[in-house]
Amino acid sequence: MNECTTRTIFGLLYAATIIAGIYFHPYGLLALMVIIYFLGLTETKLLFKAEDEKTLYSSAAFLGVILLWAHMSFLQVFQDFLLPIVIFLIIVLLIHHLFLKDSESNLERLPKLIFATLYLFIPTALAISLAFLEGRFNPMYLLSIFFFLWASDTCAYLTGIAIGKHKLIPRLSPKKSIEGLFGGIIGALIVAYILSIFLDNLTLVQWLILGGITAIAGTIGDLFESSLKRAAGVKDSSNLIPGHGGILDRLDSFLISVPIVYFYLQFFT
């Protein structure tokens, strides 16, 4: 099986898993977010070369999964108090760190652990909130993020190949171009227009704004993860998905887009 075929098959399987997990049942969504959080945290640990910090990362994984379940089960309470919950999560990790035998001499691992935990927990928790933004389970806002990002990635790639001449940030991603960025935004806007025809949750202008900010946020997320990989000296976050890399390689755009989309829908629509 050649690389293109492998990439296509596993890309379709990945997309089908995402759509099915989000669309059919709230607990399918919960399971998907738990998997993203857990696998993402594992890959971040590898990027930070923190394989020896298994106990700390295990605590972060266990506590994060429990809080995601509680967020789904007691949604309104958690949604109103998400910031205190995040602070609680950090405090527990700080306490755990204090009881490790070398806590007085190894402080470098703590900020990395806290970053990794928040980098995964906040987007996955807000993804659940997005699915219940209207007071009932409606996965279309969350699905639209993926539709925007997939369209943006595809159009950015094709535009970059066709006319990309001006590099965006070559030290982070040599292949990304300014022309590709605008091509990706146009792709997301086309999807936004199509969604506005079939869904009346938002006006056309609101859908277009949503598509545009998702495409831009997705690019930022992609570049940010590229910086993490360059610092770690690796090409992919893992080899979990053949032809596509790891869960962070596929969801780096999503992790940054979700908080921005949630903020926009919560306060500007």
TORKOL-4160 file (C-alpha; in steps of 0.2 Angstrom, whole numbers, padded with zeros to 4 digits, m for minus):
269
<pt num="1" X="0000" Y="0000" Z="0000"/>
<pt num="2" X="0008" Y="0016" Z="m0005"/>
<pt num="3" X="0009" Y="0032" Z="0006"/>
<pt num="4" X="m0005" Y="0041" Z="m0003"/>
<pt num="5" X="m0017" Y="0026" Z="m0002"/>
<pt num="6" X="m0013" Y="0024" Z="0017"/>
<pt num="7" X="m0015" Y="0042" Z="0020"/>
<pt num="8" X="m0032" Y="0042" Z="0011"/>
<pt num="9" X="m0039" Y="0027" Z="0020"/>
<pt num="10" X="m0034" Y="0032" Z="0037"/>
<pt num="11" X="m0039" Y="0050" Z="0034"/>
<pt num="12" X="m0057" Y="0044" Z="0030"/>
<pt num="13" X="m0057" Y="0033" Z="0045"/>
<pt num="14" X="m0052" Y="0047" Z="0056"/>
<pt num="15" X="m0065" Y="0059" Z="0049"/>
<pt num="16" X="m0079" Y="0045" Z="0051"/>
<pt num="17" X="m0073" Y="0042" Z="0069"/>
<pt num="18" X="m0074" Y="0061" Z="0073"/>
<pt num="19" X="m0091" Y="0063" Z="0065"/>
<pt num="20" X="m0099" Y="0048" Z="0073"/>
<pt num="21" X="m0092" Y="0051" Z="0090"/>
<pt num="22" X="m0098" Y="0069" Z="0090"/>
<pt num="23" X="m0115" Y="0067" Z="0081"/>
<pt num="24" X="m0124" Y="0052" Z="0087"/>
<pt num="25" X="m0124" Y="0053" Z="0106"/>
<pt num="26" X="m0118" Y="0064" Z="0120"/>
<pt num="27" X="m0108" Y="0050" Z="0128"/>
<pt num="28" X="m0100" Y="0046" Z="0111"/>
<pt num="29" X="m0094" Y="0064" Z="0112"/>
<pt num="30" X="m0088" Y="0062" Z="0130"/>
<pt num="31" X="m0078" Y="0046" Z="0125"/>
<pt num="32" X="m0070" Y="0055" Z="0110"/>
<pt num="33" X="m0065" Y="0070" Z="0121"/>
<pt num="34" X="m0058" Y="0058" Z="0134"/>
<pt num="35" X="m0048" Y="0049" Z="0121"/>
<pt num="36" X="m0041" Y="0065" Z="0114"/>
<pt num="37" X="m0037" Y="0072" Z="0131"/>
<pt num="38" X="m0028" Y="0055" Z="0136"/>
<pt num="39" X="m0019" Y="0052" Z="0120"/>
<pt num="40" X="m0014" Y="0070" Z="0118"/>
<pt num="41" X="m0007" Y="0071" Z="0136"/>
<pt num="42" X="0003" Y="0055" Z="0132"/>
<pt num="43" X="0010" Y="0063" Z="0116"/>
<pt num="44" X="0014" Y="0080" Z="0125"/>
<pt num="45" X="0024" Y="0070" Z="0138"/>
<pt num="46" X="0034" Y="0062" Z="0124"/>
<pt num="47" X="0037" Y="0079" Z="0116"/>
<pt num="48" X="0043" Y="0086" Z="0132"/>
<pt num="49" X="0054" Y="0071" Z="0135"/>
<pt num="50" X="0046" Y="0068" Z="0151"/>
<pt num="51" X="0045" Y="0049" Z="0150"/>
<pt num="52" X="0052" Y="0048" Z="0168"/>
<pt num="53" X="0037" Y="0058" Z="0175"/>
<pt num="54" X="0024" Y="0044" Z="0173"/>
<pt num="55" X="0016" Y="0047" Z="0190"/>
<pt num="56" X="0013" Y="0065" Z="0188"/>
<pt num="57" X="0006" Y="0063" Z="0170"/>
<pt num="58" X="m0004" Y="0048" Z="0176"/>
<pt num="59" X="m0012" Y="0059" Z="0190"/>
<pt num="60" X="m0016" Y="0073" Z="0177"/>
<pt num="61" X="m0023" Y="0060" Z="0165"/>
<pt num="62" X="m0034" Y="0052" Z="0179"/>
<pt num="63" X="m0040" Y="0068" Z="0186"/>
<pt num="64" X="m0044" Y="0076" Z="0169"/>
<pt num="65" X="m0054" Y="0061" Z="0163"/>
<pt num="66" X="m0064" Y="0062" Z="0179"/>
<pt num="67" X="m0067" Y="0080" Z="0177"/>
<pt num="68" X="m0073" Y="0078" Z="0159"/>
<pt num="69" X="m0085" Y="0065" Z="0165"/>
<pt num="70" X="m0091" Y="0076" Z="0178"/>
<pt num="71" X="m0092" Y="0091" Z="0166"/>
<pt num="72" X="m0104" Y="0080" Z="0155"/>
<pt num="73" X="m0114" Y="0074" Z="0170"/>
<pt num="74" X="m0116" Y="0090" Z="0179"/>
<pt num="75" X="m0115" Y="0102" Z="0164"/>
<pt num="76" X="m0123" Y="0118" Z="0170"/>
<pt num="77" X="m0113" Y="0118" Z="0187"/>
<pt num="78" X="m0097" Y="0115" Z="0178"/>
<pt num="79" X="m0100" Y="0127" Z="0164"/>
<pt num="80" X="m0103" Y="0141" Z="0177"/>
<pt num="81" X="m0087" Y="0137" Z="0187"/>
<pt num="82" X="m0075" Y="0131" Z="0174"/>
<pt num="83" X="m0061" Y="0143" Z="0180"/>
<pt num="84" X="m0062" Y="0137" Z="0198"/>
<pt num="85" X="m0061" Y="0119" Z="0192"/>
<pt num="86" X="m0046" Y="0123" Z="0181"/>
<pt num="87" X="m0038" Y="0131" Z="0196"/>
<pt num="88" X="m0042" Y="0115" Z="0207"/>
<pt num="89" X="m0034" Y="0104" Z="0194"/>
<pt num="90" X="m0018" Y="0114" Z="0195"/>
<pt num="91" X="m0018" Y="0114" Z="0214"/>
<pt num="92" X="m0020" Y="0095" Z="0214"/>
<pt num="93" X="m0005" Y="0093" Z="0203"/>
<pt num="94" X="0005" Y="0105" Z="0213"/>
<pt num="95" X="0001" Y="0095" Z="0229"/>
<pt num="96" X="0006" Y="0079" Z="0220"/>
<pt num="97" X="0022" Y="0087" Z="0214"/>
<pt num="98" X="0027" Y="0092" Z="0232"/>
<pt num="99" X="0026" Y="0074" Z="0238"/>
<pt num="100" X="0039" Y="0068" Z="0225"/>
<pt num="101" X="0056" Y="0065" Z="0232"/>
<pt num="102" X="0065" Y="0077" Z="0221"/>
<pt num="103" X="0052" Y="0091" Z="0221"/>
<pt num="104" X="0064" Y="0103" Z="0228"/>
<pt num="105" X="0077" Y="0101" Z="0214"/>
<pt num="106" X="0067" Y="0098" Z="0199"/>
<pt num="107" X="0055" Y="0112" Z="0196"/>
<pt num="108" X="0056" Y="0112" Z="0177"/>
<pt num="109" X="0044" Y="0098" Z="0175"/>
<pt num="110" X="0030" Y="0107" Z="0184"/>
<pt num="111" X="0026" Y="0121" Z="0171"/>
<pt num="112" X="0027" Y="0109" Z="0157"/>
<pt num="113" X="0015" Y="0097" Z="0166"/>
<pt num="114" X="0003" Y="0111" Z="0169"/>
<pt num="115" X="0004" Y="0118" Z="0151"/>
<pt num="116" X="0001" Y="0100" Z="0144"/>
<pt num="117" X="m0014" Y="0097" Z="0155"/>
<pt num="118" X="m0022" Y="0114" Z="0152"/>
<pt num="119" X="m0018" Y="0113" Z="0133"/>
<pt num="120" X="m0028" Y="0097" Z="0132"/>
<pt num="121" X="m0041" Y="0099" Z="0146"/>
<pt num="122" X="m0048" Y="0117" Z="0142"/>
<pt num="123" X="m0052" Y="0113" Z="0123"/>
<pt num="124" X="m0060" Y="0096" Z="0127"/>
<pt num="125" X="m0071" Y="0103" Z="0141"/>
<pt num="126" X="m0076" Y="0118" Z="0131"/>
<pt num="127" X="m0080" Y="0106" Z="0116"/>
<pt num="128" X="m0093" Y="0097" Z="0128"/>
<pt num="129" X="m0100" Y="0115" Z="0132"/>
<pt num="130" X="m0101" Y="0119" Z="0114"/>
<pt num="131" X="m0112" Y="0104" Z="0111"/>
<pt num="132" X="m0124" Y="0110" Z="0124"/>
<pt num="133" X="m0123" Y="0128" Z="0121"/>
<pt num="134" X="m0141" Y="0130" Z="0117"/>
<pt num="135" X="m0147" Y="0121" Z="0133"/>
<pt num="136" X="m0149" Y="0104" Z="0124"/>
<pt num="137" X="m0137" Y="0092" Z="0114"/>
<pt num="138" X="m0134" Y="0100" Z="0097"/>
<pt num="139" X="m0117" Y="0094" Z="0090"/>
<pt num="140" X="m0118" Y="0105" Z="0074"/>
<pt num="141" X="m0107" Y="0120" Z="0081"/>
<pt num="142" X="m0094" Y="0107" Z="0086"/>
<pt num="143" X="m0095" Y="0098" Z="0070"/>
<pt num="144" X="m0094" Y="0114" Z="0060"/>
<pt num="145" X="m0077" Y="0117" Z="0068"/>
<pt num="146" X="m0070" Y="0101" Z="0060"/>
<pt num="147" X="m0079" Y="0105" Z="0043"/>
<pt num="148" X="m0071" Y="0123" Z="0043"/>
<pt num="149" X="m0054" Y="0116" Z="0048"/>
<pt num="150" X="m0054" Y="0102" Z="0035"/>
<pt num="151" X="m0060" Y="0114" Z="0021"/>
<pt num="152" X="m0047" Y="0126" Z="0027"/>
<pt num="153" X="m0033" Y="0113" Z="0027"/>
<pt num="154" X="m0037" Y="0107" Z="0010"/>
<pt num="155" X="m0039" Y="0124" Z="0001"/>
<pt num="156" X="m0023" Y="0130" Z="0010"/>
<pt num="157" X="m0013" Y="0115" Z="0003"/>
<pt num="158" X="m0020" Y="0117" Z="m0015"/>
<pt num="159" X="m0018" Y="0136" Z="m0015"/>
<pt num="160" X="0000" Y="0134" Z="m0008"/>
<pt num="161" X="0004" Y="0122" Z="m0021"/>
<pt num="162" X="m0004" Y="0132" Z="m0035"/>
<pt num="163" X="0002" Y="0150" Z="m0031"/>
<pt num="164" X="0011" Y="0150" Z="m0014"/>
<pt num="165" X="0026" Y="0161" Z="m0015"/>
<pt num="166" X="0027" Y="0171" Z="0001"/>
<pt num="167" X="0031" Y="0160" Z="0016"/>
<pt num="168" X="0020" Y="0163" Z="0032"/>
<pt num="169" X="0033" Y="0158" Z="0046"/>
<pt num="170" X="0046" Y="0148" Z="0038"/>
<pt num="171" X="0056" Y="0144" Z="0053"/>
<pt num="172" X="0041" Y="0135" Z="0060"/>
<pt num="173" X="0032" Y="0128" Z="0045"/>
<pt num="174" X="0042" Y="0130" Z="0028"/>
<pt num="175" X="0028" Y="0124" Z="0018"/>
<pt num="176" X="0015" Y="0136" Z="0024"/>
<pt num="177" X="0012" Y="0152" Z="0013"/>
<pt num="178" X="0002" Y="0168" Z="0015"/>
<pt num="179" X="m0007" Y="0163" Z="m0001"/>
<pt num="180" X="m0011" Y="0147" Z="0007"/>
<pt num="181" X="m0018" Y="0155" Z="0023"/>
<pt num="182" X="m0030" Y="0166" Z="0012"/>
<pt num="183" X="m0035" Y="0151" Z="0002"/>
<pt num="184" X="m0039" Y="0141" Z="0018"/>
<pt num="185" X="m0050" Y="0156" Z="0024"/>
<pt num="186" X="m0059" Y="0156" Z="0008"/>
<pt num="187" X="m0062" Y="0137" Z="0009"/>
<pt num="188" X="m0069" Y="0139" Z="0027"/>
<pt num="189" X="m0080" Y="0154" Z="0021"/>
<pt num="190" X="m0088" Y="0143" Z="0007"/>
<pt num="191" X="m0092" Y="0129" Z="0020"/>
<pt num="192" X="m0099" Y="0143" Z="0031"/>
<pt num="193" X="m0110" Y="0149" Z="0017"/>
<pt num="194" X="m0116" Y="0131" Z="0014"/>
<pt num="195" X="m0120" Y="0128" Z="0032"/>
<pt num="196" X="m0130" Y="0144" Z="0033"/>
<pt num="197" X="m0142" Y="0138" Z="0020"/>
<pt num="198" X="m0146" Y="0122" Z="0030"/>
<pt num="199" X="m0145" Y="0128" Z="0048"/>
<pt num="200" X="m0153" Y="0144" Z="0055"/>
<pt num="201" X="m0144" Y="0144" Z="0072"/>
<pt num="202" X="m0134" Y="0159" Z="0066"/>
<pt num="203" X="m0136" Y="0172" Z="0052"/>
<pt num="204" X="m0126" Y="0171" Z="0036"/>
<pt num="205" X="m0114" Y="0185" Z="0043"/>
<pt num="206" X="m0112" Y="0175" Z="0059"/>
<pt num="207" X="m0108" Y="0159" Z="0050"/>
<pt num="208" X="m0095" Y="0168" Z="0039"/>
<pt num="209" X="m0087" Y="0176" Z="0055"/>
<pt num="210" X="m0087" Y="0159" Z="0063"/>
<pt num="211" X="m0079" Y="0151" Z="0048"/>
<pt num="212" X="m0066" Y="0164" Z="0046"/>
<pt num="213" X="m0060" Y="0165" Z="0064"/>
<pt num="214" X="m0059" Y="0146" Z="0064"/>
<pt num="215" X="m0048" Y="0145" Z="0049"/>
<pt num="216" X="m0036" Y="0158" Z="0057"/>
<pt num="217" X="m0036" Y="0150" Z="0074"/>
<pt num="218" X="m0033" Y="0133" Z="0066"/>
<pt num="219" X="m0018" Y="0140" Z="0057"/>
<pt num="220" X="m0011" Y="0147" Z="0074"/>
<pt num="221" X="m0014" Y="0130" Z="0082"/>
<pt num="222" X="m0005" Y="0121" Z="0068"/>
<pt num="223" X="0010" Y="0133" Z="0069"/>
<pt num="224" X="0010" Y="0132" Z="0088"/>
<pt num="225" X="0012" Y="0113" Z="0088"/>
<pt num="226" X="0025" Y="0115" Z="0075"/>
<pt num="227" X="0035" Y="0125" Z="0087"/>
<pt num="228" X="0033" Y="0111" Z="0100"/>
<pt num="229" X="0039" Y="0098" Z="0088"/>
<pt num="230" X="0054" Y="0108" Z="0082"/>
<pt num="231" X="0059" Y="0111" Z="0100"/>
<pt num="232" X="0057" Y="0092" Z="0103"/>
<pt num="233" X="0067" Y="0088" Z="0087"/>
<pt num="234" X="0053" Y="0077" Z="0079"/>
<pt num="235" X="0043" Y="0077" Z="0063"/>
<pt num="236" X="0027" Y="0070" Z="0071"/>
<pt num="237" X="0020" Y="0070" Z="0088"/>
<pt num="238" X="0018" Y="0050" Z="0086"/>
<pt num="239" X="0015" Y="0037" Z="0073"/>
<pt num="240" X="m0003" Y="0033" Z="0080"/>
<pt num="241" X="m0012" Y="0037" Z="0063"/>
<pt num="242" X="m0003" Y="0029" Z="0048"/>
<pt num="243" X="0001" Y="0043" Z="0036"/>
<pt num="244" X="m0005" Y="0057" Z="0047"/>
<pt num="245" X="0006" Y="0056" Z="0063"/>
<pt num="246" X="m0001" Y="0058" Z="0080"/>
<pt num="247" X="m0017" Y="0064" Z="0088"/>
<pt num="248" X="m0009" Y="0081" Z="0091"/>
<pt num="249" X="m0004" Y="0082" Z="0073"/>
<pt num="250" X="m0022" Y="0080" Z="0068"/>
<pt num="251" X="m0030" Y="0090" Z="0081"/>
<pt num="252" X="m0018" Y="0105" Z="0084"/>
<pt num="253" X="m0029" Y="0116" Z="0075"/>
<pt num="254" X="m0044" Y="0110" Z="0084"/>
<pt num="255" X="m0036" Y="0113" Z="0101"/>
<pt num="256" X="m0034" Y="0132" Z="0098"/>
<pt num="257" X="m0050" Y="0134" Z="0088"/>
<pt num="258" X="m0062" Y="0127" Z="0101"/>
<pt num="259" X="m0059" Y="0141" Z="0115"/>
<pt num="260" X="m0060" Y="0155" Z="0102"/>
<pt num="261" X="m0076" Y="0148" Z="0094"/>
<pt num="262" X="m0084" Y="0146" Z="0111"/>
<pt num="263" X="m0079" Y="0163" Z="0116"/>
<pt num="264" X="m0087" Y="0170" Z="0100"/>
<pt num="265" X="m0103" Y="0161" Z="0101"/>
<pt num="266" X="m0105" Y="0164" Z="0120"/>
<pt num="267" X="m0102" Y="0183" Z="0120"/>
<pt num="268" X="m0105" Y="0189" Z="0102"/>
<pt num="269" X="m0121" Y="0180" Z="0095"/>
